[in-house]
Amino acid sequence: MKELRDEEEKLTALVKILDRALRALGEAGETGKASELAASAWFLLRDVPSLERRLDGTLHALWVRQQKGRIAMADPLLDVRELAPARRHQLIFDAFAKLHAGEAFILVNDHDPKPLYYQFAAEYPEAFTWQYVEEGPEVWRVRIGRREEPM
């Protein structure tokens, strides 16, 4: 390793090593722990814009890895992009009705399904979960689930 000239170069090199270590920890299946550590480091370096941005990127990459892992594990996909718009909502509500407590599916859509969210809020207040997994511009994925117990 070359000799570093000043404290800023040393700190930058250290953050690069930390970034690689955190991403490796995430790849090893410990995304939660890696995210906690990255957030702590980000907090300490929030006044150094270039290093703060690097750790912000690390946090984002860890979050994406965690979301992809959740999707791949068990949640079935319900892709409604090829269906006529008039049929979509009924199919989605039918799929929700078949869910047991704690189960979910991933809705795949060609636009932001926010109006559907409002329908769920009116029809099933406090009984559903809604988590964006991918937000456009061409594909939206939303994890829609049935709560374990209504709030």
C-alpha positions in Angstrom: 0.0 0.0 0.0 1.4 3.4 -0.9 2.3 5.9 1.8 -0.6 8.3 2.4 0.2 12.0 2.6 -2.3 13.4 5.0 -5.1 12.6 7.4 -7.8 13.2 4.8 -6.3 10.6 2.5 -6.0 8.1 5.4 -9.6 8.7 6.3 -10.8 8.2 2.7 -8.8 5.0 2.4 -10.2 3.8 5.7 -13.8 4.5 4.6 -13.2 2.6 1.3 -12.0 -0.4 3.4 -15.1 -0.1 5.6 -17.3 0.1 2.6 -15.9 -3.1 1.2 -16.2 -4.8 4.6 -19.8 -3.7 5.1 -20.8 -4.9 1.6 -19.1 -8.2 2.2 -21.0 -8.6 5.5 -24.2 -7.9 3.6 -23.4 -10.5 1.0 -22.8 -13.0 3.8 -26.4 -12.5 4.9 -25.9 -10.0 7.7 -27.5 -7.0 6.0 -29.2 -5.8 9.2 -25.9 -5.7 11.1 -24.1 -4.2 8.2 -26.7 -1.5 7.8 -26.5 -0.6 11.5 -22.7 -0.2 11.3 -22.9 1.8 8.1 -25.5 4.1 9.6 -23.2 4.7 12.7 -20.3 5.4 10.4 -22.4 7.7 8.3 -23.5 9.6 11.4 -19.9 10.2 12.4 -18.9 11.4 8.9 -21.9 13.4 8.0 -19.9 16.6 8.0 -17.5 15.2 5.3 -19.6 15.3 2.2 -17.6 12.9 0.0 -17.4 10.3 2.7 -21.0 10.8 3.8 -22.1 10.2 0.2 -20.0 7.0 0.0 -21.6 5.6 3.1 -25.0 6.7 2.0 -24.4 4.6 -1.2 -23.4 1.7 1.0 -26.6 2.0 3.0 -28.6 2.1 -0.2 -26.9 -1.0 -1.6 -27.4 -2.9 1.6 -31.1 -2.0 1.6 -31.6 -3.1 -2.0 -29.8 -6.4 -1.2 -32.1 -6.9 1.8 -35.3 -6.2 -0.3 -34.2 -8.6 -3.0 -33.6 -11.3 -0.4 -37.1 -10.8 1.0 -38.7 -11.1 -2.4 -36.7 -14.1 -3.4 -37.5 -16.0 -0.2 -41.2 -16.7 -0.3 -43.5 -14.0 -1.6 -45.3 -15.1 -4.8 -45.5 -12.6 -7.6 -48.8 -11.2 -9.0 -47.9 -9.5 -12.3 -50.9 -7.6 -13.6 -49.1 -5.6 -16.4 -50.7 -7.7 -19.2 -54.2 -7.5 -17.8 -56.9 -5.1 -18.8 -57.0 -2.3 -16.2 -60.6 -3.0 -15.4 -59.7 -6.6 -14.2 -56.6 -5.7 -12.2 -58.0 -4.5 -8.9 -60.5 -7.3 -8.5 -57.7 -9.9 -9.1 -55.5 -8.1 -6.6 -58.2 -8.1 -3.9 -59.0 -11.7 -4.6 -55.3 -12.5 -4.0 -55.3 -10.6 -0.8 -58.5 -12.4 0.4 -56.6 -15.7 0.0 -53.7 -14.6 2.3 -53.4 -15.9 5.8 -52.1 -13.7 8.6 -48.5 -12.9 8.1 -48.4 -13.8 4.4 -47.8 -11.5 1.4 -47.5 -11.3 -2.3 -45.5 -9.0 -4.6 -47.7 -6.9 -6.9 -45.9 -6.1 -10.2 -47.5 -3.2 -12.0 -46.7 -0.8 -14.9 -47.6 2.3 -12.9 -47.6 3.5 -9.3 -50.6 1.7 -7.7 -51.2 4.4 -5.2 -55.0 4.5 -5.9 -55.1 0.8 -5.0 -53.4 1.7 -1.7 -56.3 4.0 -0.9 -58.8 1.3 -1.8 -57.0 -1.1 0.6 -57.0 1.6 3.3 -60.8 2.0 2.9 -61.7 -1.7 2.6 -59.1 -3.2 5.1 -58.0 -0.5 7.5 -55.2 -1.7 9.7 -55.4 -5.3 8.3 -52.9 -4.9 5.4 -49.3 -4.0 4.9 -47.9 -2.0 1.9 -44.2 -1.8 1.2 -42.7 -0.4 -2.0 -39.9 -2.7 -3.2 -39.3 -1.0 -6.6 -40.7 2.4 -7.7 -40.6 2.8 -11.4 -40.3 4.4 -13.8 -41.3 1.4 -15.8 -42.0 -1.2 -13.2 -43.4 -0.9 -9.7 -43.3 -3.7 -7.2 -45.2 -3.5 -4.0 -45.3 -6.1 -1.2 -48.9 -6.4 0.0 -49.5 -8.5 3.1 -52.0 -9.4 5.7 -51.1 -8.3 9.2 -50.6 -10.9 11.9 -53.1 -9.1 14.0 -55.0 -5.9 13.2 -53.5 -2.9 15.0 
